[in-house]
Amino acid sequence: MTKTLLTIVIISIMILFFSKISYSVEPEEFLQNPKQEIRARDISKNIRCLVCQNQSIDDSSAPLAKDLRALIRMKVQENNSDEEIYKFLTDRYGDFILLKPPFKINTFLLWSLPFIFLIIGIFILFVHNKKSKKIS
């Protein structure tokens, strides 16, 4: 038991150590001003990678994500406000680029579909249970 556990731990450590770790934000991307860098990182954590779609551009190593991070850093250096940067990105790419899109008429289905599917699923389970009780 302990021998297999030790083997699993050693293999896991080796995989982590020798695997190619891809850091998303590369050192040459960092801004010199730490406050601006923190602001740029906070903004990029809320922007969806258009390639990966389930990651923020801060976590993604895709070339498009790198370009968007550079664009955000350029806007931060130009002293644009966070709202101006978000507006620029949503005007260019739409609300899809935001990991947490705002609740609007355009995004109503995006916000409501999970609840609709949940209600439909509960209804189907209820009907299925009722039918299976009648059979037995």
ROFIMI-379631 format. One record per residue (C-alpha): z, y, x; residue number from 1; residue in one letter. Coordinates in pm, 1 decimal. Each point is the difference from the previous one (the first is absolute). Example, Ala and Ser with C-alpha at 12.3 -4.5 7.8 and 13.67 -1.06 7.14 Angstrom:
[[780.0; -450.0; 1230.0]; 1; "a"]
[[-66.0; 344.0; 137.0]; 2; "s"]
***
This chain:
[[0.0; 0.0; 0.0]; 1; "m"]
[[100.4; 252.4; 267.7]; 2; "t"]
[[-284.3; -113.7; 223.2]; 3; "k"]
[[-261.7; 72.2; -268.8]; 4; "t"]
[[163.1; 332.9; -84.5]; 5; "l"]
[[-3.4; 97.1; 367.8]; 6; "l"]
[[-366.0; -102.6; 26.4]; 7; "t"]
[[-91.2; 211.7; -304.0]; 8; "i"]
[[183.8; 301.5; 141.0]; 9; "v"]
[[-167.6; -34.3; 340.6]; 10; "i"]
[[-345.9; -37.3; -154.6]; 11; "i"]
[[61.4; 301.4; -224.5]; 12; "s"]
[[107.6; 212.5; 294.7]; 13; "i"]
[[-304.0; -110.7; 199.6]; 14; "m"]
[[-233.9; 84.7; -286.7]; 15; "i"]
[[155.4; 344.3; -37.3]; 16; "l"]
[[-2.7; 61.2; 374.3]; 17; "f"]
[[-353.3; -118.7; 73.9]; 18; "f"]
[[-173.0; 110.7; -317.8]; 19; "s"]
[[-216.5; 305.6; 15.4]; 20; "k"]
[[215.7; 271.4; -147.8]; 21; "i"]
[[-201.8; 285.9; -136.0]; 22; "s"]
[[185.4; 326.4; -27.7]; 23; "y"]
[[-155.8; 232.0; -250.5]; 24; "s"]
[[83.5; 340.9; 143.6]; 25; "v"]
[[-110.5; 7.2; 358.6]; 26; "e"]
[[181.4; 209.7; 260.5]; 27; "p"]
[[-294.3; 236.8; 52.2]; 28; "e"]
[[16.6; 92.4; -369.4]; 29; "e"]
[[352.3; 142.0; 20.9]; 30; "f"]
[[38.6; 374.3; -38.6]; 31; "l"]
[[188.9; 192.4; 268.4]; 32; "q"]
[[226.1; 170.1; -254.9]; 33; "n"]
[[251.1; -261.6; -129.0]; 34; "p"]
[[47.0; 179.4; -334.4]; 35; "k"]
[[-373.6; 1.4; -62.9]; 36; "q"]
[[-23.3; -366.6; 102.5]; 37; "e"]
[[274.4; -97.3; -245.3]; 38; "i"]
[[-176.1; 197.3; -275.2]; 39; "r"]
[[-334.2; -164.4; 78.7]; 40; "a"]
[[161.0; -346.9; -3.5]; 41; "r"]
[[170.6; 71.1; -334.3]; 42; "d"]
[[-330.9; 105.5; -153.3]; 43; "i"]
[[-192.2; -295.0; 143.4]; 44; "s"]
[[259.5; -243.4; -139.5]; 45; "k"]
[[-100.1; 115.4; -350.1]; 46; "n"]
[[-376.5; -31.0; 52.5]; 47; "i"]
[[-174.8; -329.7; -78.3]; 48; "r"]
[[-230.1; -155.8; 255.6]; 49; "c"]
[[-336.9; -21.2; -171.0]; 50; "l"]
[[-90.1; -308.0; 205.0]; 51; "v"]
[[322.8; -199.5; -35.8]; 52; "c"]
[[92.6; 144.7; -343.3]; 53; "q"]
[[354.5; -136.4; -1.0]; 54; "n"]
[[117.3; 177.2; 313.3]; 55; "q"]
[[64.3; 359.0; 82.6]; 56; "s"]
[[-215.4; 153.8; 270.7]; 57; "i"]
[[316.9; 20.6; 207.0]; 58; "d"]
[[17.3; -382.2; 1.7]; 59; "d"]
[[-372.1; -69.1; 27.0]; 60; "s"]
[[-199.6; -41.5; 318.7]; 61; "s"]
[[-338.8; 42.3; -172.3]; 62; "a"]
[[-233.4; 260.2; 153.4]; 63; "p"]
[[-12.8; 195.6; -326.8]; 64; "l"]
[[379.5; 13.2; -9.8]; 65; "a"]
[[1.0; 135.6; 355.1]; 66; "k"]
[[-249.5; 268.5; -103.0]; 67; "d"]
[[214.0; 95.1; -300.4]; 68; "l"]
[[312.3; 17.7; 217.5]; 69; "r"]
[[-186.0; 231.9; 238.9]; 70; "a"]
[[-115.5; 213.0; -292.9]; 71; "l"]
[[356.6; 27.0; -131.5]; 72; "i"]
[[130.1; 93.5; 345.5]; 73; "r"]
[[-268.8; 267.3; 29.8]; 74; "m"]
[[98.9; 142.8; -341.2]; 75; "k"]
[[369.3; -6.9; 99.3]; 76; "v"]
[[-81.8; 188.4; 321.3]; 77; "q"]
[[-188.6; 258.4; -207.7]; 78; "e"]
[[330.6; 51.7; -188.4]; 79; "n"]
[[-134.9; -120.7; -333.6]; 80; "n"]
[[273.2; -91.9; -246.5]; 81; "s"]
[[52.2; -360.2; -110.0]; 82; "d"]
[[-136.5; 87.4; -343.9]; 83; "e"]
[[-316.4; 149.3; 153.4]; 84; "e"]
[[-54.4; -313.8; 208.4]; 85; "i"]
[[52.8; -231.5; -299.2]; 86; "y"]
[[-231.1; 217.0; -210.9]; 87; "k"]
[[-268.0; -5.9; 270.7]; 88; "f"]
[[17.0; -379.5; 22.3]; 89; "l"]
[[1.8; -57.4; -377.4]; 90; "t"]
[[-288.4; 244.5; -48.4]; 91; "d"]
[[-195.2; -193.0; 258.8]; 92; "r"]
[[98.6; -360.9; -85.0]; 93; "y"]
[[156.7; 16.4; -346.7]; 94; "g"]
[[347.8; -103.2; -114.9]; 95; "d"]
[[-60.1; -352.8; 132.5]; 96; "f"]
[[81.7; 118.2; 350.3]; 97; "i"]
[[361.8; 63.3; -99.0]; 98; "l"]
[[228.5; -302.9; 17.4]; 99; "l"]
[[192.3; 146.7; -295.5]; 100; "k"]
[[-262.9; 167.9; -218.0]; 101; "p"]
[[121.9; 263.0; -246.3]; 102; "p"]
[[29.5; -81.3; -369.5]; 103; "f"]
[[-305.0; 165.0; -160.4]; 104; "k"]
[[-250.7; -84.7; -268.2]; 105; "i"]
[[-228.8; -137.1; 274.1]; 106; "n"]
[[271.6; -231.3; 132.1]; 107; "t"]
[[152.9; -100.9; -333.9]; 108; "f"]
[[-150.4; -351.6; 13.8]; 109; "l"]
[[111.0; -43.6; 358.9]; 110; "l"]
[[360.9; 68.7; -99.8]; 111; "w"]
[[-0.6; -175.7; -337.6]; 112; "s"]
[[-195.4; -321.3; 69.2]; 113; "l"]
[[289.4; -184.5; 168.8]; 114; "p"]
[[216.7; 54.7; -308.6]; 115; "f"]
[[-283.5; -97.9; -234.3]; 116; "i"]
[[-58.2; -321.2; 197.1]; 117; "f"]
[[373.4; -73.2; -7.9]; 118; "l"]
[[8.6; 37.4; -379.6]; 119; "i"]
[[-313.3; -216.5; -38.8]; 120; "i"]
[[152.8; -265.9; 228.0]; 121; "g"]
[[325.1; -7.5; -197.7]; 122; "i"]
[[-198.0; -23.6; -325.2]; 123; "f"]
[[-209.0; -291.6; 134.5]; 124; "i"]
[[313.7; -182.5; 116.8]; 125; "l"]
[[164.2; 56.3; -338.8]; 126; "f"]
[[-305.3; -131.6; -192.4]; 127; "v"]
[[-35.6; -296.9; 237.6]; 128; "h"]
[[369.6; -89.6; -38.6]; 129; "n"]
[[-25.0; 24.4; -377.9]; 130; "k"]
[[-304.8; -232.8; -7.0]; 131; "k"]
[[158.9; -255.7; 232.9]; 132; "s"]
[[312.8; -18.4; -217.8]; 133; "k"]
[[-213.1; -68.6; -310.2]; 134; "k"]
[[-179.9; -287.3; 172.9]; 135; "i"]
[[317.7; -183.1; 100.3]; 136; "s"]
***
